[in-house]
Amino acid sequence: MTDIDTAAPVLVTGATGYVAGWIVKGLLEAGCTVHAPVRDPGNAAKLQHLSDIAANAPGEIRYFKADLLEDGSYDEAMQGCAVVFHTASPFTVDVKDPQKELIDPAVKGTRNVLEAANRTDSVKRVVLTSSCAAIYGDNADIANAPNGRLDESVWNTSSSIAHNPYFYSKTLAEREAWKIAEAQDRWRLVVINPSLVIGPALQARPTSESFNILRQMGGGALKSGAPRWGMGTVDVRDLADAHLAAGFRPDANGRNIISGHETDMLAIALTLQDRYGRDYPLPKRAAPKWLAWLMAPMLSDGLTRKAVANNVDIPWRADNSKGKRELGVTYRPLKTSMEEMFQQMIDAGQFEKA
Ligand code: NAP
């Protein structure tokens, strides 16, 4: 990225996360001073990968203490920052209390960070990591999108606290962000809407839900077959580049779908067959929809029969042309991202050979 303005510090919320790690890396390598408000700045082990990158890059990182649920806790870290990347939000589907575990941190956290931007005169731009989950809820919704393909004009109207609560939390949070942004005119909101993020992590123990999907594939849970659950994917490094462009390109604006591939769960797993199929219990064939429907409640707390009915055997389609055109995003092959991610998990001892 050549158009990064390194004069003022840059704030990144959720810097300990999978996606944010690569954004921080890009900023440090460009020479930026990164302000990183984290829940536990005393946890050196959790911050080690970021400190190591900073030690070998021209930029600098400063840690602050903040929590999405504590009003005003981002004010100190935001002082003097021109660009704010708000990535922090819980990404997990296995929750007992969706209001407390997903919706409150997503919505109150977005309000907290954006209200801090309103109080901080130096802020000119806020980049929000939203999700394609704020665009659609189930694959069945895609039939109603313009020309049967999701684009930035579409909003998720099918999710609720009872059905796809993670998707609902991202929809409410993005709506809140637009409401706050449109009530002022000092800073511009640019929203990034990624599909499922894949590819290697910078930290040794990533907790993002992205890794659970691979754990299911490589751990044998889908040995007898993976459902053809349509989804989009994007490599975490291509997504980080999209964030940097959204933060620094003069013309970046609005919502931006960032998704490299239209695929499904079985097709994703099949990219691993060549290199790993002999040694690991990876799925080779499609699980029939009726079987996925029957098994859903036993497989995971977050998986319902309604979700299977509305997603399996239904293709995922989205128009990614705005991100390519306006943010200059390019996408590496799905197989490359999957092999690098899987190899990293093998090296970390996460899988037994078959
Ligand atoms: P992740 O690795 O789990 O990162 C989540 C981050 O949010 C962590 O840094 C976490 O901090 C922080 N966080 C959670 N609750 C917090 C709280 N109460 N106060 C302060 N920080 C809090 O997940 P990720 O995959 O990188 O996700 C990052 C963003 O991308 C999220 O907004 C997610 O919705 C979005 N996204 C992800 C995907 C995907 O497939 N991964 C797809 C679309 C959009 P701790 O380290 O302290 O827990």
Residues whose N, C-alpha, C, O or C-beta is under 5 A from the ligand:
A	BS01	NAP	G14 A15 T16 G17 Y18 V19 A20 R39 A66 D67 L68 L69 T87 A88 S89 P90 F91 P105 T129 S130 S131 P194 S195 L196 V197 T207 S208 S210
